[in-house]
Amino acid sequence: MSSQAVAKRHFGRVISTHDLADSLDKVKVLDGSWHMPNANRDPYKEYLAKHIPGARFFGIDDIKDTTVDLPHMLPTAQDFASAMERLGISDQDQVVVYDSVGLLSAARVYWTFKAFGHENVSVLNGGLPKWLAEGRPVAVSGEGEEEDMTADAHYKVPTLQKALVRDYDAMLANARAGGKPAVVLDARSTARFMGAAAEPRPGLSSGHMPGSINVPFELVINDGQLLDQHSLKTLFQSKGVDMSSEIVTSCGSGITASILYLALEESGAKNIAVYDGSWTEYAGRKESIIVKDP
């Protein structure tokens, strides 16, 4: 039996700042901050300047598939395991991920762990902003200090959970069938979804896949925190989402799609996957079917 199979969840998918503060000595904390290139922000430098005590930095644009010309696609299982060992994380650790926005890229790191079978992973609700607003302690690091965190960490090379990931061929087949069998939830803005606004990445058409449903990721968040379960269920119901169906989330590059993944999990959906390449891959392929609303 794999180490992932025997590991037990110690926390919920989303945990409070209070619960994390009481458990800092029992968990491994990751700063999973990431920003769009046009934000002119360096998440690693921000991490060095201020982070939750004991946190390591998970570089979304470093721990990725380096063989494709797409942003932060999932790395190989071997590369993921090696990266975790460098961060001092074992496959038995309880991991808590946060980001500097509140709830944004931490969800992508959460889904990455889930995709590699690591169930003991949680997202800090409200992230670093809520932690700071409550006057909780922070730490400062110098360049290279993370090198001291690797002692005794062993991460068994995991097996990719293919049910949690969709690729281009699956999404193209789904589009050609008019959005079946999977219901695609698109986390991008309504204007981009409709084709009325340009994509932030040059050369990409806006619009959406046939049959997809627009659920802008901001709708599942309030003040940097995930909505409660009842509110999430009400939202998805209002969008006409059948929670018992196969659901695939998509966005621009797989970041905010992971927020919808987390929200759907929290709402009780069971058959959920993320389209890893998302719109950057889909709209970049000439075979793709793109719908624009009048």
N, C-alpha and C positions, 0 to 999 in steps of 0.2 A: 504493500500500500504506500502511495506517495506521501511525502511530508505534507503536501497541501491537503490530502484527504483526511489526515488525522488532526490537522489544526482546527482549533475552535475559535469562533468569533467571540471576542470579549466586549465589543461595543457595537452600537448600531451603525448603520451606514453613515449617518450624520450625527456628530456629537457636539455638545456645547463646550464653550470655553471653560465653564466651571468644571466639567468632567475631565477635560484635558489637563487643566491646572492640577487637579487631584491625582493625575496619573502619569505625570511627566517621567517618573522613574520606571514606569512599566511599559512604555511604548517607544517606538521610533518615530520621530516627527520629521516630515519632509516639507520643505518650502517648494511648492510646485508652480511658482509664479511664472507667468509668460505674458508678453504684450505683443500686439500687432507691430510689425516693423515701422509703420508710420507714427507710432506713439513716441518714438525717440526716448524710450526707457530701457535700461539695462537691468533685467530682473536679478542677475547674479550680483551686480554691484549693490543693488538695493538690499539683497539678502545679507551681504557682508556688513552693511551699515546698520542693519536692524533685523533681527529674527527672533523667533521663539527659542528660548534656551534649549540647547541640545539638537536643534534642527539641522538637518543636512539639506543641500540644495539639489533638487531633481531637475536637471536641465532638459526640458522637453525638446529643444532643438539640438541636443547632444545625444540623448538616449533615443535613437531613432534608426530607421532603415537608411543607411547611407548609400545604397545602391540605386535609388530611384530619385528622379528629379521632382519630388513632391515634398511638401513640408511635413515634418514630424510624423511620418508613418511609423507603425509599430516596428520595433527592432526585432531581430531574431531572438529566439528563446535563449540561446547561448549569450548573446550580447546583453540581454536584459539581466540574466543571472550574474554576469561579470560586473555589470554596472551596479547592481545591488550590493555585491560584495565590496566594491570600492566605497560604497556609502555606509558600510558597516551594518547592512541589513541581511538577516537570514530569512529563509522561507517560513520559519515558525514565528517570526516577529509580528506583533500587532503594530500596524502602521497607521499613522494619522497624517493626512495631507491638508495643507492650507495654501492659500495664495494671498497676495497683497491687495487684491481688489475686494474680496469678500467671498464670492463664489464665482469663479470663472475657470481658470485652467486647472485648479485642484481636481475638478471633476474628470478632466482628461487623464490625470495621473491615476486617480481612483480606478477608472475604467481600464487603464493599462494593466494595473495589478490584477483586476478581475479577469482580463483577457488571458493572463498567464496563470490563472488558477489560484491566485493568492486571495483567499476570502477574508482574511483578517486585516481589512483595510477600511478606513473611515475618512470622511471629510469633515473638517472643522467648520461648523456653521458660523458664518460671519467672518471667517478668516482672520488675518492679521488686523484689519481695521477694528473689528469688535474687541479683539484681545487688547489692542492699544487703548481703545476708548474706555476700557474697564481698569486701566492703570496697571495691567499685569506686566511682569518683568520681561525684558528683552536682552538679547546678547549681541555683541559685536564681534566680528571675526576679521582676521587678516587673510590675505591671499595665501592659499596652500594649507590652511589649518585643517581642512577636511581630510587631509592625508592621514591624520592620526586616528581616524574613526574606523579603520578596517579590521581591527584586532578580533580574531575568533569568529568572524562572520563567514558562514558558509551558506550559499544559496543554491540548492539543487536545481539543475537545469529543468525548467518546467515544460509542460505541454501546452501549446496554444489551444485555448478553448474556442474552436472554430465557430461554434454556435453564436458567439458574441461578436463576431466580425463578419462584415460583408465586403466583397471586392467589386471591382468594376463590372466584371462579366455578370455577376448576380444582379447588379442594379440595372444594367442594360436590359437583361431578360425581363426583369420586373417592369421596366418602363415600356418595353415592347408589348407587354400583356396589359397595358393600361393601368399599371399600378397594382398588380396582383402577382403572387399571393400576399406579398408584404405590404403593409401600410407604411408609407414613408413620411416621417415627421421632419420637417425642415425648420431648423432653428434660426435661419437668417431673418433679416428684417422683411417686413411685408413688401416694401418697395423693391427690394432685390428679388424676392420671390416672384412678384408679379412681372418683373422685367422692366419696371419703371425707373429704377436707379442702377447705376453702374456698379460693378463688382470692384472691390478695393484692389484686386490683383489685375494688372494691366492685361488686356487681350482676352479676358474671359467674358463671355456673354452672361447676362443675368437671366432670370427666368426660373423654371422649376421642372422637375420630373413629372411625367404624366401621373395623375392620381394622387399626388402627394398633398399633404396637409401642412399649412404654415402655422407653426407654434413658435414665435420668436422667443428666444431663451429668456429674455427679460421678464416674460410673463410668469415664470415659475419661481422668481426671486423677488424678495422684498427687503430693501435695505441690506443687501449683501447676504441674505439668508434664504435658504430654501423654504418655500411655503409649507405649511403643515399638510399632512396626508389628506385631510378632507378637502382642503382648498385645491390641492393638486388634482384629486379625482374629479372635482367639479369643473376645473379648467379643461381637463382632457375630454370630459363628457361634452362640454359645450362646443368643443372642436370636432365632435363626431368621431372620436377615437374609440374603437372597439378594443378594450384592454385585454380581451382574450385572444386577439389575433396576433399574427406575427408582425412585429413592429421593428422598423429600422430607422434610426435617427441619422440625420445628415446636417451639414452646415457648410461653412466655407472651407475649412481644412481639418475638421474633426475635433476641434476644441469645444465649441458650444453644443455640438451634437452630444457630447458626453454629459453635459448638464441635463439635457433631456433624458438621457439614459438613466442618470441617477434619479431624476424626478419620477420617471416611470417605474423604476424599481421600488421607490418609496411608496408609490401608489398601488403596488400590488401586481403590476404586470409581470409576466414570467418569461415570455418569448421575445426578448429584446436584443437587438444588435446595433452596432455603430458601423456606418459606412466609413471606413478608415480614410479613404482618399477624398471623400465628400465632394463638394461642388468644384473644388480646384481640379480634381481629376476628371470628374464627369463632364464639365463644360469644356475641358481641354481636349476632349476626344471628338473627332469629327463624326463618329457613328452615333453619338448621343442624340436622343430626342429631347428637345427643349421646348417647353410651353411658356408662352407669354400671354398674360391676361390683357384684354383690350383696355 
